[in-house]
Amino acid sequence: MSHRKFSAPRHGSMAFYPKKRSARHRGKVKAFPKDDASKPVHLTCFIGYKAGMTHIVREADRPGSKINKKEVVEAVTVLETPPMIVVGAVGYIETPYGLRALVNVWAQHLSEECRRRFYKNWYKSKKKAFTKSSKKWEVDLGKKSIENDFRKMLRYCKVIRVIAHSQVITNNI
């Protein structure tokens, strides 16, 4: 009589559960590391997209293992990291409820690729995003207000983050 018994151990690990498609096609930084004042100012993260998978043949370096100094085939993930452009900066102050944005400063020229991310329907819109912020850079009074915003950032803000967008169009896909 060949039938399956009613209780059996699991088939497969629960480590990567639930096994489903990701909600986002690119990663998201959920927590930034603590800043160290002794280190120079630097960017904390860089965006990359999963482009695919392949396999490689490499020499294993595992002392004490049977496969030590032998060639093994392993799966690898290919990441695409297009160049990024900084288009703005945001200064945050610390409140009892967490970080709050105090000042935003945008660049003078934003590419169409960047501006279209701020619209739901780019083809139907009037494409007026960031016209006021770009005109600020042309007038002397506007330049003074931008310099004043940067001074505010340096004086009051505990955290300063840049707004950057990746140039996916430069990839040959």
C-alpha positions in Angstrom: 0.0 0.0 0.0 1.7 3.1 -1.2 0.1 6.2 0.2 1.4 9.3 2.0 1.3 9.4 5.8 -0.7 12.2 7.3 2.1 14.0 9.1 5.4 14.9 7.5 8.2 17.4 7.9 8.2 20.6 5.8 9.5 20.6 2.3 11.7 23.7 2.1 13.0 26.4 4.3 10.9 29.1 6.0 13.9 31.4 5.9 12.8 33.3 2.7 9.1 33.3 3.3 6.7 34.5 1.8 8.0 33.5 -1.6 6.4 36.1 -3.9 7.3 39.0 -6.2 8.7 42.0 -4.5 6.5 45.1 -4.2 9.3 47.4 -5.4 11.6 46.8 -8.3 14.4 48.7 -6.6 15.7 48.6 -3.0 14.7 51.0 -0.3 16.9 52.3 2.5 14.9 51.6 5.6 17.5 52.8 8.1 20.6 55.0 7.8 23.7 54.3 9.8 24.7 56.7 12.6 27.0 59.4 11.5 30.6 59.5 12.8 31.9 63.1 13.2 35.5 62.0 12.9 34.9 60.7 9.3 34.6 63.1 6.3 31.2 63.8 4.8 30.2 61.1 2.3 27.1 59.6 0.6 25.8 56.6 2.5 24.0 54.6 -0.2 23.8 54.1 -3.9 20.9 52.7 -5.9 21.2 49.5 -7.9 18.7 47.4 -9.8 18.7 43.6 -10.1 19.4 43.0 -13.8 19.5 39.2 -13.7 21.4 36.1 -12.6 24.1 33.9 -14.1 26.7 31.5 -12.8 30.5 31.6 -12.4 33.2 29.0 -12.0 35.6 29.9 -9.2 38.2 28.3 -7.0 36.8 27.6 -3.5 38.9 28.8 -0.6 37.4 26.8 2.3 40.2 25.2 4.5 39.1 21.9 5.9 36.5 21.2 3.3 36.5 18.6 0.5 36.2 21.3 -2.1 39.1 23.4 -0.9 41.3 24.6 -3.8 38.9 23.1 -6.3 36.7 24.8 -8.9 33.0 25.1 -8.0 30.1 26.6 -9.9 28.0 29.2 -8.0 25.0 31.3 -8.8 25.6 35.1 -8.9 23.3 38.1 -9.2 24.0 40.8 -11.7 23.3 44.4 -10.4 22.9 47.4 -12.7 24.1 50.6 -11.0 23.5 53.5 -13.4 25.1 56.9 -12.7 23.3 59.2 -10.3 22.9 63.0 -10.3 22.2 65.1 -7.1 19.2 67.3 -7.8 18.5 68.7 -4.4 19.2 68.7 -0.7 17.0 68.4 2.4 17.9 69.6 5.9 16.2 67.8 8.9 15.9 69.1 12.4 15.4 66.8 15.4 12.1 67.0 17.2 10.7 65.0 20.1 8.7 63.0 17.4 11.7 62.3 15.1 13.2 64.1 12.2 11.3 66.9 10.4 12.3 68.5 7.1 13.2 72.2 7.6 14.6 73.3 4.3 14.5 72.0 0.7 16.8 73.3 -2.0 16.5 72.1 -5.6 19.0 72.3 -8.4 18.5 74.9 -11.2 18.2 72.4 -14.1 16.3 69.1 -13.7 16.2 66.7 -16.6 12.9 65.6 -18.1 13.7 62.1 -16.9 13.8 63.3 -13.3 10.7 65.6 -13.5 8.5 63.0 -15.0 8.8 60.9 -11.8 6.8 63.6 -10.0 3.7 63.1 -12.3 1.1 60.4 -12.4 0.3 61.1 -16.1 3.3 62.8 -17.7 1.7 62.8 -21.2 -1.5 64.6 -20.0 0.2 67.1 -17.7 1.3 70.7 -18.3 4.9 69.8 -17.2 5.2 72.8 -14.9 7.0 71.0 -12.1 10.1 72.9 -10.6 9.6 76.0 -12.8 9.4 78.2 -9.6 12.5 76.7 -8.1 14.5 77.0 -11.3 13.5 80.7 -11.7 14.8 81.3 -8.2 18.4 80.7 -9.4 18.0 83.4 -12.2 17.1 86.3 -9.9 19.5 88.0 -7.4 16.8 87.9 -4.7 16.2 84.2 -5.3 19.9 83.4 -5.1 20.1 85.2 -1.8 17.2 83.2 -0.5 18.9 79.9 -1.6 22.1 81.0 0.1 20.1 81.8 3.2 18.5 78.3 3.0 22.0 76.7 2.9 23.1 78.8 5.9 19.9 77.6 7.8 20.8 74.0 6.9 24.4 74.3 8.3 23.3 76.1 11.4 20.1 74.3 12.6 20.0 70.9 10.8 21.2 67.7 12.5 20.9 65.6 9.3 21.3 66.7 5.7 20.4 64.3 2.9 20.7 64.7 -0.8 17.9 64.0 -3.3 19.4 62.1 -6.3 18.0 60.4 -9.3 19.6 57.6 -11.4 20.1 57.9 -15.1 18.6 54.6 -16.2 18.4 55.9 -19.8 22.2 55.6 -20.1 22.0 51.8 -19.6 22.0 49.8 -22.8 19.0 47.6 -22.1 
